[in-house]
Amino acid sequence: MELDAATRSRIEAVLQGDHVVLFMKGTPAQPQCGFSAKTTQILNMLLPEYATVDILADADIRAGIKAYGDWPTIPQLYVDAELVGGCDIVSDMYQQGALHELLGLELPPKTAPRIDITEPAIAILREALAAQTEKSLWLSVDARWTPALALGPDDDGAIKIESDGVVLLMDPMSAQRADGLKIDVEETLHGHGFRFENPNAPPPSEANHREPPE
């Protein structure tokens, strides 16, 4: 496809407007494909803010961005108006630390954090793990200091800690942000929810609430 001048100008205006731009399907809050979801999860771990363009909302951009970078798939990550690549490349660069370097971030050490999990929280986490024995329990703390617990596949490269028989897996960025974190349980409108208290979160810091992992 030949890229028309008007669409090229629109794409260049977007790229010049932000340091990091992700062309994706959907939005970070509601990605519309697994590759877009995985890429935003990685970026969320590294950056509190970055620009995104929903190519599903604009047919000209959807076709034009593929011609602009001569890259046939979505998502596409650009840094300083230069194409980095798609989901697989972004994921590989993240695992190798190259993405941190590209974004001007220090690579965190692979140090296990100190985490306090109360007995009620341990009990709920044990139940969740017992219901899905083939999965592992992951803790993440993204660049906005939002903590989350989720069940997912094991990863030999993850940082692991154990508390009363419950094993938590973390990536290095989450582990660094989670040092000193306390995980407790409280009653919510939907039943039991987790309460996180993180002494590292910048002020003003308010407790974040998440439902038990599904």
One Martini backbone bead per residue (centre of mass of N, CA, C, O) as a GRO file, in nm:
protein
  214
    1MET     BB    1   0.096   0.037   0.022
    2GLU     BB    2   0.034   0.368  -0.033
    3LEU     BB    3   0.123   0.660   0.128
    4ASP     BB    4  -0.035   0.927   0.208
    5ALA     BB    5   0.030   1.250   0.301
    6ALA     BB    6  -0.185   1.289   0.522
    7THR     BB    7  -0.122   1.035   0.691
    8ARG     BB    8   0.176   1.089   0.737
    9SER     BB    9   0.135   1.356   0.892
   10ARG     BB   10  -0.026   1.234   1.126
   11ILE     BB   11   0.188   1.035   1.224
   12GLU     BB   12   0.417   1.242   1.270
   13ALA     BB   13   0.266   1.409   1.482
   14VAL     BB   14   0.247   1.186   1.693
   15LEU     BB   15   0.556   1.120   1.716
   16GLN     BB   16   0.637   1.423   1.796
   17GLY     BB   17   0.451   1.438   2.068
   18ASP     BB   18   0.611   1.168   2.169
   19HIS     BB   19   0.842   0.952   2.299
   20VAL     BB   20   0.604   0.730   2.338
   21VAL     BB   21   0.451   0.503   2.093
   22LEU     BB   22   0.144   0.309   2.060
   23PHE     BB   23   0.026   0.092   1.823
   24MET     BB   24  -0.308  -0.036   1.867
   25LYS     BB   25  -0.560  -0.251   1.995
   26GLY     BB   26  -0.706  -0.021   2.151
   27THR     BB   27  -0.646   0.001   2.496
   28PRO     BB   28  -0.494  -0.032   2.793
   29ALA     BB   29  -0.774  -0.093   2.935
   30GLN     BB   30  -0.884  -0.218   2.626
   31PRO     BB   31  -0.767  -0.457   2.475
   32GLN     BB   32  -0.810  -0.634   2.138
   33CYS     BB   33  -0.540  -0.800   2.196
   34GLY     BB   34  -0.286  -0.994   2.313
   35PHE     BB   35  -0.044  -0.825   2.206
   36SER     BB   36  -0.136  -0.554   2.320
   37ALA     BB   37  -0.156  -0.643   2.615
   38LYS     BB   38   0.142  -0.727   2.656
   39THR     BB   39   0.273  -0.454   2.580
   40THR     BB   40   0.131  -0.281   2.799
   41GLN     BB   41   0.235  -0.436   3.042
   42ILE     BB   42   0.528  -0.361   2.998
   43LEU     BB   43   0.501  -0.050   2.994
   44ASN     BB   44   0.366  -0.027   3.276
   45MET     BB   45   0.630  -0.118   3.429
   46LEU     BB   46   0.806   0.145   3.317
   47LEU     BB   47   0.557   0.353   3.264
   48PRO     BB   48   0.328   0.602   3.357
   49GLU     BB   49   0.361   0.725   3.055
   50TYR     BB   50   0.195   0.697   2.729
   51ALA     BB   51   0.129   0.672   2.396
   52THR     BB   52  -0.177   0.600   2.211
   53VAL     BB   53  -0.316   0.414   1.922
   54ASP     BB   54  -0.626   0.334   1.783
   55ILE     BB   55  -0.661   0.158   1.488
   56LEU     BB   56  -0.974   0.080   1.501
   57ALA     BB   57  -1.066   0.402   1.488
   58ASP     BB   58  -0.865   0.414   1.214
   59ALA     BB   59  -0.827   0.323   0.893
   60ASP     BB   60  -0.586   0.492   0.794
   61ILE     BB   61  -0.391   0.418   1.026
   62ARG     BB   62  -0.405   0.111   1.006
   63ALA     BB   63  -0.271   0.110   0.718
   64GLY     BB   64  -0.044   0.334   0.736
   65ILE     BB   65   0.152   0.217   0.960
   66LYS     BB   66   0.249  -0.025   0.791
   67ALA     BB   67   0.381   0.154   0.568
   68TYR     BB   68   0.560   0.348   0.729
   69GLY     BB   69   0.737   0.095   0.875
   70ASP     BB   70   0.729  -0.175   0.729
   71TRP     BB   71   0.492  -0.316   0.920
   72PRO     BB   72   0.239  -0.573   0.936
   73THR     BB   73   0.188  -0.535   1.248
   74ILE     BB   74   0.001  -0.552   1.560
   75PRO     BB   75   0.190  -0.387   1.737
   76GLN     BB   76   0.364  -0.056   1.758
   77LEU     BB   77   0.680   0.068   1.858
   78TYR     BB   78   0.780   0.405   1.952
   79VAL     BB   79   1.101   0.584   1.976
   80ASP     BB   80   1.169   0.876   1.875
   81ALA     BB   81   1.025   0.796   1.589
   82GLU     BB   82   1.123   0.493   1.622
   83LEU     BB   83   1.116   0.176   1.533
   84VAL     BB   84   1.110  -0.118   1.728
   85GLY     BB   85   0.828  -0.297   1.729
   86GLY     BB   86   0.676  -0.566   1.842
   87CYS     BB   87   0.590  -0.784   2.080
   88ASP     BB   88   0.838  -0.974   2.066
   89ILE     BB   89   1.057  -0.757   2.079
   90VAL     BB   90   0.968  -0.619   2.339
   91SER     BB   91   0.990  -0.871   2.516
   92ASP     BB   92   1.289  -0.934   2.467
   93MET     BB   93   1.400  -0.657   2.561
   94TYR     BB   94   1.292  -0.678   2.848
   95GLN     BB   95   1.441  -0.941   2.935
   96GLN     BB   96   1.738  -0.813   2.853
   97GLY     BB   97   1.722  -0.476   2.909
   98ALA     BB   98   1.700  -0.297   2.643
   99LEU     BB   99   1.445  -0.127   2.708
  100HIS     BB  100   1.552   0.028   2.943
  101GLU     BB  101   1.780   0.169   2.788
  102LEU     BB  102   1.604   0.308   2.571
  103LEU     BB  103   1.433   0.461   2.819
  104GLY     BB  104   1.642   0.540   3.054
  105LEU     BB  105   1.671   0.281   3.242
  106GLU     BB  106   1.732   0.101   3.512
  107LEU     BB  107   1.840  -0.204   3.597
  108PRO     BB  108   1.723  -0.414   3.812
  109PRO     BB  109   1.776  -0.606   4.063
  110LYS     BB  110   1.772  -0.957   4.165
  111THR     BB  111   1.584  -0.893   4.442
  112ALA     BB  112   1.440  -0.995   4.717
  113PRO     BB  113   1.171  -0.905   4.885
  114ARG     BB  114   0.994  -0.762   5.152
  115ILE     BB  115   0.699  -0.948   5.257
  116ASP     BB  116   0.374  -0.900   5.407
  117ILE     BB  117   0.154  -1.172   5.490
  118THR     BB  118  -0.130  -1.237   5.606
  119GLU     BB  119  -0.323  -1.491   5.713
  120PRO     BB  120  -0.583  -1.426   5.549
  121ALA     BB  121  -0.432  -1.400   5.278
  122ILE     BB  122  -0.307  -1.679   5.269
  123ALA     BB  123  -0.573  -1.839   5.264
  124ILE     BB  124  -0.677  -1.728   4.990
  125LEU     BB  125  -0.430  -1.805   4.818
  126ARG     BB  126  -0.449  -2.108   4.864
  127GLU     BB  127  -0.724  -2.147   4.732
  128ALA     BB  128  -0.647  -2.042   4.450
  129LEU     BB  129  -0.417  -2.256   4.404
  130ALA     BB  130  -0.590  -2.515   4.451
  131ALA     BB  131  -0.784  -2.456   4.198
  132GLN     BB  132  -0.488  -2.392   4.028
  133THR     BB  133  -0.220  -2.594   4.010
  134GLU     BB  134  -0.089  -2.496   3.719
  135LYS     BB  135  -0.044  -2.228   3.869
  136SER     BB  136   0.084  -1.911   3.946
  137LEU     BB  137   0.184  -1.646   4.164
  138TRP     BB  138   0.147  -1.298   4.091
  139LEU     BB  139   0.337  -0.996   4.140
  140SER     BB  140   0.254  -0.650   4.075
  141VAL     BB  141   0.430  -0.323   4.013
  142ASP     BB  142   0.385  -0.050   3.862
  143ALA     BB  143   0.467   0.277   3.758
  144ARG     BB  144   0.197   0.363   3.940
  145TRP     BB  145   0.185   0.171   4.196
  146THR     BB  146   0.015  -0.081   4.101
  147PRO     BB  147  -0.118  -0.352   4.245
  148ALA     BB  148  -0.109  -0.718   4.167
  149LEU     BB  149  -0.292  -1.025   4.145
  150ALA     BB  150  -0.201  -1.337   3.969
  151LEU     BB  151  -0.257  -1.602   3.751
  152GLY     BB  152   0.014  -1.808   3.610
  153PRO     BB  153   0.281  -1.893   3.464
  154ASP     BB  154   0.575  -2.005   3.493
  155ASP     BB  155   0.919  -1.867   3.576
  156ASP     BB  156   1.255  -1.913   3.605
  157GLY     BB  157   1.327  -1.584   3.599
  158ALA     BB  158   1.188  -1.530   3.849
  159ILE     BB  159   1.108  -1.386   4.140
  160LYS     BB  160   1.114  -1.558   4.464
  161ILE     BB  161   0.877  -1.609   4.729
  162GLU     BB  162   0.807  -1.731   5.071
  163SER     BB  163   0.482  -1.775   5.254
  164ASP     BB  164   0.351  -2.022   5.410
  165GLY     BB  165   0.371  -2.184   5.114
  166VAL     BB  166   0.359  -1.920   4.947
  167VAL     BB  167   0.429  -1.836   4.612
  168LEU     BB  168   0.598  -1.555   4.472
  169LEU     BB  169   0.598  -1.380   4.164
  170MET     BB  170   0.853  -1.166   3.998
  171ASP     BB  171   0.966  -0.899   3.863
  172PRO     BB  172   1.219  -0.678   3.913
  173MET     BB  173   1.046  -0.419   3.929
  174SER     BB  174   0.841  -0.521   4.137
  175ALA     BB  175   1.042  -0.602   4.358
  176GLN     BB  176   1.153  -0.319   4.410
  177ARG     BB  177   0.867  -0.185   4.480
  178ALA     BB  178   0.783  -0.424   4.710
  179ASP     BB  179   0.958  -0.339   4.935
  180GLY     BB  180   0.755  -0.368   5.229
  181LEU     BB  181   0.505  -0.503   5.161
  182LYS     BB  182   0.151  -0.524   5.244
  183ILE     BB  183  -0.082  -0.803   5.275
  184ASP     BB  184  -0.433  -0.788   5.294
  185VAL     BB  185  -0.769  -0.809   5.431
  186GLU     BB  186  -1.103  -0.708   5.315
  187GLU     BB  187  -1.408  -0.573   5.304
  188THR     BB  188  -1.640  -0.569   5.037
  189LEU     BB  189  -1.900  -0.551   4.815
  190HIS     BB  190  -1.766  -0.843   4.687
  191GLY     BB  191  -1.612  -0.908   4.952
  192HIS     BB  192  -1.307  -1.010   4.934
  193GLY     BB  193  -1.008  -0.808   4.966
  194PHE     BB  194  -0.718  -0.652   4.887
  195ARG     BB  195  -0.458  -0.494   5.084
  196PHE     BB  196  -0.221  -0.235   5.014
  197GLU     BB  197   0.107  -0.155   5.166
  198ASN     BB  198   0.333   0.101   5.040
  199PRO     BB  199   0.625   0.271   5.133
  200ASN     BB  200   0.724   0.356   4.826
  201ALA     BB  201   0.498   0.521   4.759
  202PRO     BB  202   0.412   0.809   4.649
  203PRO     BB  203   0.286   1.092   4.733
  204PRO     BB  204  -0.017   1.024   4.759
  205SER     BB  205  -0.109   0.739   4.960
  206GLU     BB  206  -0.326   0.474   4.867
  207ALA     BB  207  -0.510   0.221   4.901
  208ASN     BB  208  -0.534  -0.078   4.722
  209HIS     BB  209  -0.790  -0.268   4.545
  210ARG     BB  210  -0.834  -0.628   4.515
  211GLU     BB  211  -0.929  -0.906   4.391
  212PRO     BB  212  -0.908  -1.212   4.383
  213PRO     BB  213  -0.768  -1.433   4.197
  214GLU     BB  214  -0.876  -1.617   3.885
   0.00000   0.00000   0.00000
